[in-house]
Amino acid sequence: MALSADTSDQLTNDQIAAILTEPLQARSVFLAAGPVIIDTDGSPVRIPGIDSVYDDLAWYGENEQIDDVTPGDLETELLPSTMKSVKVITRYSNELARQSVIQLDTVLQDRLVADVAAKIDAQLLGDTGDGVTTPRGLFAYEGTQSVDVSGDLTLDAVLEAQGLAMAANVNTGTMRLVLNPAHYMALREAKDADERYMLEPDATAGAVGAVLGVPVVVSPYVPDGSAALVDFAQIAVARDLAPSVTVLTERYADYDQQAIRVVARYDAKPMNPEAVVTLDGIGAGS
């Protein structure tokens, strides 16, 4: 779909899905890691849940009365009305629109997707956000488990995090190890006493392989000194299905320019905070 004002300044939802929503899910490191994505019309999303009733279960014989078990209510709320949006305006000259050797709408689409994906990853993989006006980052979640590394990131620390995750009954098949590039390379370069790499390279895995059997998610937006072992299947992302992509033909007319404005809203929270195990204090020393 060409980004053009020939027919309409405002693109339809189907057009937006094709040029922004779907490519963004593939481009964003966080969204591509496998969280549960919930589409909404912009209204707040409430995800019901219940406390574990494991300790209250019992064995019963034939004709025995079954005791009532009332679990405590849990609720995760995402995308409150106060949540801000990601917004970006990309300007381009009318000469560029007319004289571009390559298809301009494709270039602009790639630029917009890259910009919005970077902004979303910087927030959702970070350690800021209040969950009210901006989404909480992965390292700002409440109620998560943690491993105090206090030094170089080692395979032993990752093993400890795996142990905490397994004790919380996390699905190991959907776990991901979230690292920034420097920490990932430090793990890859670790050698034993015989100068052999601790992690054997896998030529079929591409540039980023697994660590102790756990697929790795690498992003420069992961805060320095932090890493996390995450079951992304227990992370919920609310995605506003009413983003807007608008072609601005008049605002920059005195510059003989046009522009494209993108507005999108996302929020993320853990449905089970114990499915997130952070590794803190990396490189801080003991």
C-alpha positions as CSV (number, residue, x, y, z in Angstrom):
1,M,0.0,0.0,0.0
2,A,1.6,3.3,-1.1
3,L,1.8,6.0,1.6
4,S,0.0,8.6,-0.5
5,A,-2.5,11.3,0.0
6,D,-4.0,10.8,-3.4
7,T,-7.0,9.0,-2.0
8,S,-7.1,9.7,1.7
9,D,-4.9,11.4,4.3
10,Q,-5.9,8.8,6.9
11,L,-5.0,5.1,6.3
12,T,-7.5,2.4,7.2
13,N,-6.9,-0.2,9.9
14,D,-6.3,-2.9,7.3
15,Q,-3.7,-0.7,5.6
16,I,-2.1,0.1,8.9
17,A,-1.9,-3.5,9.9
18,A,-0.1,-4.3,6.6
19,I,2.5,-1.5,6.8
20,L,3.0,-1.1,10.6
21,T,1.3,-3.5,13.0
22,E,2.4,-6.8,11.5
23,P,6.0,-5.7,10.5
24,L,6.4,-4.1,13.9
25,Q,5.7,-7.4,15.7
26,A,8.4,-9.1,13.6
27,R,10.9,-6.2,14.0
28,S,10.5,-5.6,17.7
29,V,12.8,-7.9,19.8
30,F,10.3,-7.9,22.7
31,L,7.2,-8.5,20.6
32,A,9.0,-11.3,18.6
33,A,10.1,-13.1,21.8
34,G,6.7,-14.7,22.2
35,P,4.6,-12.7,24.7
36,V,0.8,-13.1,24.7
37,I,-0.4,-10.2,22.5
38,I,-3.9,-9.1,23.2
39,D,-5.6,-6.7,20.7
40,T,-7.9,-4.1,22.1
41,D,-9.9,-1.2,20.7
42,G,-7.9,1.2,23.0
43,S,-9.9,0.4,26.2
44,P,-8.1,-0.9,29.3
45,V,-7.5,-4.7,29.4
46,R,-8.1,-6.8,32.5
47,I,-6.7,-10.3,32.6
48,P,-8.3,-12.4,35.2
49,G,-6.3,-14.9,37.2
50,I,-6.4,-17.0,40.3
51,D,-4.1,-17.9,43.1
52,S,-2.7,-21.4,43.1
53,V,-5.0,-23.8,45.0
54,Y,-2.5,-26.6,45.0
55,D,-2.1,-26.7,48.9
56,D,-5.9,-26.8,49.3
57,L,-6.5,-29.8,47.1
58,A,-7.2,-33.2,48.7
59,W,-7.9,-36.8,47.8
60,Y,-11.6,-38.0,48.2
61,G,-13.1,-41.4,48.3
62,E,-16.4,-42.5,46.8
63,N,-19.4,-40.5,48.1
64,E,-17.3,-38.2,50.2
65,Q,-18.1,-34.5,50.3
66,I,-15.7,-32.3,48.4
67,D,-14.7,-29.2,50.3
68,D,-15.1,-25.9,48.6
69,V,-11.9,-24.1,47.6
70,T,-12.1,-20.4,47.0
71,P,-9.0,-19.0,45.4
72,G,-8.0,-15.4,45.8
73,D,-8.7,-13.2,42.8
74,L,-5.8,-11.8,40.8
75,E,-6.1,-9.3,38.1
76,T,-3.6,-7.8,35.7
77,E,-4.6,-4.5,34.1
78,L,-3.0,-3.2,31.0
79,L,-3.3,-0.1,28.8
80,P,-5.1,2.2,31.3
81,S,-6.7,5.3,29.8
82,T,-3.7,7.3,31.1
83,M,-1.2,5.3,29.1
84,K,0.7,7.5,26.6
85,S,1.3,6.6,22.9
86,V,4.4,6.2,20.8
87,K,4.3,9.1,18.3
88,V,6.7,9.9,15.4
89,I,6.6,12.3,12.5
90,T,8.8,11.6,9.4
91,R,9.2,14.4,7.0
92,Y,10.3,14.3,3.3
93,S,10.5,16.7,0.5
94,N,8.1,16.7,-2.5
95,E,11.2,16.6,-4.7
96,L,12.2,13.4,-3.0
97,A,8.7,12.0,-3.5
98,R,8.9,12.7,-7.2
99,Q,12.6,11.9,-7.9
100,S,13.3,8.9,-5.7
101,V,15.0,6.2,-7.6
102,I,13.6,3.5,-5.3
103,Q,10.0,3.3,-4.1
104,L,9.7,5.9,-1.4
105,D,6.7,4.4,0.4
106,T,8.8,1.2,1.1
107,V,11.7,3.2,2.5
108,L,9.4,5.3,4.7
109,Q,7.6,2.2,5.9
110,D,10.9,0.6,6.9
111,R,12.0,3.8,8.7
112,L,8.7,4.1,10.6
113,V,8.7,0.4,11.7
114,A,12.3,0.7,12.8
115,D,11.7,3.9,14.7
116,V,8.6,2.6,16.5
117,A,10.2,-0.8,17.2
118,A,13.2,0.8,18.7
119,K,11.1,3.0,21.0
120,I,9.0,0.1,22.1
121,D,12.0,-2.1,22.8
122,A,13.8,0.6,24.7
123,Q,10.8,0.9,27.0
124,L,9.6,-2.7,27.4
125,L,13.2,-4.0,27.8
126,G,14.2,-1.2,30.2
127,D,14.1,-0.5,33.9
128,T,11.8,2.5,33.9
129,G,8.0,3.1,33.6
130,D,5.2,3.4,36.1
131,G,2.6,1.4,34.3
132,V,0.3,4.4,34.4
133,T,1.6,6.8,31.8
134,T,4.4,4.7,30.4
135,P,4.7,0.9,30.4
136,R,6.8,-0.8,33.0
137,G,10.0,-2.1,31.5
138,L,11.0,-5.8,32.1
139,F,13.4,-4.8,34.8
140,A,10.8,-2.6,36.6
141,Y,8.3,-5.4,37.1
142,E,7.2,-6.0,40.7
143,G,7.2,-9.4,42.4
144,T,9.9,-11.0,40.2
145,Q,12.6,-13.3,41.4
146,S,16.3,-12.3,41.2
147,V,19.8,-13.6,41.3
148,D,22.5,-11.3,42.7
149,V,25.5,-11.7,40.4
150,S,27.8,-9.1,41.8
151,G,30.5,-9.7,39.3
152,D,30.9,-11.1,35.8
153,L,28.0,-12.9,34.3
154,T,28.7,-16.7,34.5
155,L,27.0,-19.9,33.5
156,D,26.7,-20.7,37.2
157,A,24.5,-17.5,37.6
158,V,22.4,-18.6,34.6
159,L,22.0,-22.0,36.2
160,E,20.9,-20.5,39.4
161,A,18.3,-18.5,37.6
162,Q,17.1,-21.6,35.8
163,G,16.7,-23.3,39.2
164,L,14.5,-20.4,40.5
165,A,12.4,-20.5,37.3
166,M,11.9,-24.3,37.6
167,A,10.9,-24.0,41.3
168,A,8.2,-21.5,40.2
169,N,6.9,-24.1,37.7
170,V,7.8,-22.1,34.7
171,N,7.5,-23.6,31.3
172,T,11.2,-24.1,30.3
173,G,10.2,-24.5,26.6
174,T,9.1,-20.8,26.3
175,M,11.9,-19.3,28.4
176,R,14.3,-16.8,26.9
177,L,17.6,-15.4,28.2
178,V,17.5,-11.6,27.7
179,L,21.0,-10.1,27.4
180,N,22.6,-7.0,26.0
181,P,25.3,-7.6,23.4
182,A,28.2,-7.0,25.8
183,H,27.0,-9.6,28.3
184,Y,26.2,-12.1,25.6
185,M,29.6,-11.8,24.1
186,A,31.2,-12.2,27.5
187,L,29.4,-15.5,28.0
188,R,30.3,-16.6,24.5
189,E,34.0,-15.8,25.1
190,A,34.3,-17.6,28.4
191,K,36.8,-20.4,28.3
192,D,37.8,-23.3,30.7
193,A,41.2,-24.0,32.1
194,D,42.2,-25.6,28.8
195,E,41.3,-22.5,26.8
196,R,38.2,-24.2,25.3
197,Y,35.1,-22.2,24.9
198,M,32.5,-23.0,27.6
199,L,29.7,-22.6,25.0
200,E,30.2,-24.6,21.8
201,P,29.3,-22.5,18.7
202,D,26.4,-23.8,16.6
203,A,26.8,-23.0,13.0
204,T,23.1,-23.6,12.4
205,A,22.0,-21.2,15.0
206,G,23.1,-18.0,13.3
207,A,24.9,-15.2,15.1
208,V,23.1,-15.7,18.4
209,G,22.9,-19.3,19.8
210,A,21.4,-20.8,22.9
211,V,22.9,-20.6,26.4
212,L,22.5,-23.8,28.4
213,G,19.7,-24.8,26.1
214,V,17.8,-21.5,26.5
215,P,17.3,-19.4,23.4
216,V,18.8,-15.9,23.8
217,V,17.2,-12.6,23.1
218,V,19.9,-9.9,22.5
219,S,19.1,-6.2,22.5
220,P,21.2,-3.1,23.1
221,Y,18.2,-1.7,25.1
222,V,18.7,-4.2,27.9
223,P,20.2,-2.1,30.8
224,D,23.9,-2.5,31.4
225,G,24.5,-4.7,34.4
226,S,21.3,-6.6,34.1
227,A,20.0,-9.7,32.4
228,A,16.8,-11.8,32.8
229,L,15.5,-15.3,32.3
230,V,11.9,-14.9,31.2
231,D,9.0,-17.1,30.3
232,F,7.6,-14.8,27.7
233,A,4.4,-17.0,27.4
234,Q,3.5,-15.5,30.8
235,I,4.0,-11.9,29.7
236,A,0.9,-10.1,28.4
237,V,1.1,-7.3,25.8
238,A,-1.9,-5.1,25.2
239,R,-1.8,-3.6,21.7
240,D,-4.2,-0.8,20.7
241,L,-5.7,-1.8,17.4
242,A,-6.5,1.8,16.6
243,P,-3.1,3.2,15.7
244,S,-3.1,6.0,13.2
245,V,-0.9,6.6,10.2
246,T,-1.7,10.0,8.7
247,V,-0.2,11.7,5.7
248,L,0.4,15.4,6.4
249,T,0.3,17.3,3.2
250,E,-0.3,20.9,4.4
251,R,1.5,21.3,7.7
252,Y,4.9,21.7,6.1
253,A,3.7,23.3,2.8
254,D,5.9,26.3,3.3
255,Y,8.9,23.9,3.2
256,D,7.5,22.1,0.2
257,Q,7.4,19.0,2.3
258,Q,5.0,16.2,3.3
259,A,5.2,14.1,6.4
260,I,3.8,10.9,7.9
261,R,2.6,10.8,11.5
262,V,2.4,7.5,13.4
263,V,0.6,7.1,16.7
264,A,0.6,3.7,18.5
265,R,-0.1,2.5,22.1
266,Y,1.4,-0.6,23.8
267,D,1.6,-1.9,27.3
268,A,3.1,-5.0,28.9
269,K,3.0,-6.8,32.3
270,P,3.8,-10.2,33.6
271,M,0.8,-12.4,34.3
272,N,3.0,-14.4,36.7
273,P,5.8,-12.2,38.0
274,E,7.8,-15.3,39.3
275,A,8.2,-16.3,35.6
276,V,10.7,-13.4,35.4
277,V,14.1,-14.0,37.0
278,T,16.4,-11.0,36.8
279,L,20.2,-11.3,37.1
280,D,21.4,-8.1,38.8
281,G,24.7,-6.5,39.6
282,I,26.6,-7.8,36.6
283,G,30.1,-6.3,36.5
284,A,29.6,-4.6,39.9
285,G,32.1,-6.8,41.7
286,S,31.7,-8.6,44.9
